Amino acid sequence: MESKRIVRTAAVAALAVAAAAAVGVLLVRDQISRSRRDLFSPHPLRRLAALEYLGGVPASVDTVLLLRDFLAWEQRPLLRKRAAAVLQRLEDGLAAREVG
């Protein structure tokens, strides 16, 4: 009887961990899509937050192209300067991966 309870408890715990992992994956996906969408938001603070988020993600060609489009679109000097810095860091990261 005791072993059945232990197995049941372990199964419930495993299901809870799997459910938490699934929710975590969904939240991360949502955050990524929201950050990409907010990059072109009419609110400057959201654009800045999106830039900061994109600066922390691993470098990819898609992100570099997105930031180039953003630089062509953005009119505020402060946001353009920050985007240029993030873009440079991502391009350097991609170049380092190609060499290595």
N, C-alpha and C positions, 0 to 999 in steps of 0.2 A: 504494500500500500504506500509506503514511504517513497519507494523508487518511482511510482507513478506520479506522485506529486512533484518530485524533483524534475522528472521529464517534462511534465506539463508546465512547470515554472520556467524551465529552460526554453521550451518552445515559445511560450508567450514572450519571454525576453528577446528571443531571436526575431520574432515577428515585429516587436516594437522597434528594435534596432533597424531592421529592414525598412519599416515604414518611415522612421526618422531619416534614414539615408535617402529614400525616395523623395520625401518632402524637401530635403536639403538640395538635391539635384534640381528639382523644379524651381526652388527659390533662386538658385544661382543662374539658371537659364533665364528666368524672368528679369533678374537684375542686369544681366548682360544685354538683353534686348531693350530694356528700359534705358540703360545708359547710352546705347547707340541711338535710340529715338530722342532722348533728351539732349543729345549733342546739338541738335538743330532746333531746340526749344526757343520760344520767344522770350523766355526768362533767362537773363544772364547768369544767375546763380546756379540754375540747373545745368547750363552749358558748362560752367566751371566744374561742377560736381562730376559731370560726365567725362570731362577731360581728365580729372584726377583719377577717376576709375579706370579709364583707358590707359593711363600712364602706368597702372599697376598690373595690367594683364600681360601675359607673354606676347612677345612681338609676333605679328603675323602680317602677311601681305595685305589682307583685307583691312586690318586696322590702319596700316600705313596709308592705303588708298582713301579710307574714310577720313583720316585726319588731313590729307591733302585737299579733299573736297571741302572740309570744314574751313581750312585756311583761306581758300578761295572765296568762301561765303561770308565768313565772320568779318564784321566791321569794327568791333571794339579792339583797340590796340592792346589792352591788357590780356584779353582772351587770345588774341592772335599770337602774342609773345609766348604765352603759356603753351598754346597748341604747337608752336614751332619747337619749343623745348622738348615736349613730349614726343613729337614726330622725330626729332633728331635722335633721341634716346632709343626709340623703337627701330629706326633705320640702322643705327649702330649695332643694336642687338641682332638684327637680321644679317648684317654684313659679317659679324663675328661668327654666326652659325654657319654661314657659307664657307668661310675660311677654314673653320675647325672641322 
